[in-house]
Amino acid sequence: MSSIRKFISSALEEINLDAKVKGALILAIDEACANAIIHGNNNNENNTLEVECSVVLNQLIITISDIGGTDFSRLQFIEKHIEELVKEKSKGGMGLKLMHTIMDKVEYLKDSGVYKCRMSKNL
């Protein structure tokens, strides 16, 4: 995870962003990668993630591949408020909620057998 954070921080340095926005973006990307490692790949150290970062037409696009077999049913958590998740003592969903709150768009795709999470943020 530390190498992913360093890569993202370095990539975001090239974009003139407020420190608070940059921190939030790093948090969202960190959550997506942690979900991929823990839930998608069952902490298998032999699996790797590929993280791509680009800016297209004033939009930051982050794509994380191979996120393993994503359980899309967990997306129910994004519809709840964080306070509701805390009150319910939910064992999951906080990271997903943060990702969907921070980013403008979060998509889960399967492309040629590879699962991907693509997130975008208007700059």
N, C-alpha and C positions, 0 to 999 in steps of 0.2 A: 504494500500500500504506500509506503514512503516514496518509492520510485515513481508511482503514479502521481502522487501529490506534487513532487518536484517537477515532473513533466508538465502538468497542468499549470502550475505556478509560473513556470518559464514561458509557456505558450501565452498565458494571459498577460505577462509583462509587456508583450508586443502590442497589446490593446490598451488604450488609455481608459482605465476603469477606476471608479471610486473604490477605495479599499474595502468598504462594506459590501459592495456588489461582488467584488472579486472573492471575498471570503465566503459569501453565500454560494457562488458558483462552485468553488472548491468543495464546499460541504455537499452540494447536490451530486457532484461527480463522485466524490468519495463514497456517498451512500449507494449510488448505483453500482460502483465497483465492489463494495462490500457485499451487497446483495448477490451479485454475480458469483463472487468467491464462495460465500457461505451457503446460499440457497441453490444457486444454479449449478455449482460445481462441487458441492459437498466438501469444501475445504481441500480438494484434491490438489496437492502441490505440483503434480505433473501437468495439470491444465494451465493454460496461459490465457490472458486477456489481451486484446489489442484495443488501444484507446487512440482514437483519431480526433483531432481538434482542427477546425477550420472556420474561417469567417467568409460567408457568402452573402452578398447584398445586405451588409450591415446586420447580419444575423450570425451569432456564434452557434456552431453545430458540433456537438460531441457525439461520437458513436463508439459504443463499447461492444466488442465482439470477443469472444464467444461467451455468452452469459449463461450457457447451459440450458437446461429445460425450464424455462420460466413458468411459474404457476400463475397464470393470468387471473385466477380467481381471487388472488390477494389484492387485486386492484380495487376491491370494495372499500379498502381503507382510505383511499384518496377522497372519498365522498364525505368522510367524517371530519369534524374539526379536531385539531390536536387536543384541545381540552376534553373532548368526548373520549378520545383514545386513552388519555391519562386517567380519566374518571373510571373507565371500564377496566383499567389495569391491563390493557391490551399487551400481548406479548409480541406484537408485530404491527407493522404498518406505519410507524413513525417516520422511518426513512423514506418510504414511498410518498407519504404526505409531504414531507419536506421537499423532495424532488419535484413533485407536481406544483408545489407552492412557489418555489424559487424559479423554476424554468417556465417558459411560455408554452412549451409543448414537449411531451414525453411520449415516445412511441416504442412499442415492442414489435420486432419483426423477426421473421425467419427467412433467410436468404440462402439458398443452396445448402440447406441443412445446418446453417450457422445461425444461432440466436443472437439478436442484437438489441441493444437499447440505444435509441437515438433521441437526444435531448437538444432543444434549441432555445436560445434566448435572444430576443431583439435587443440590439445595442443602441 
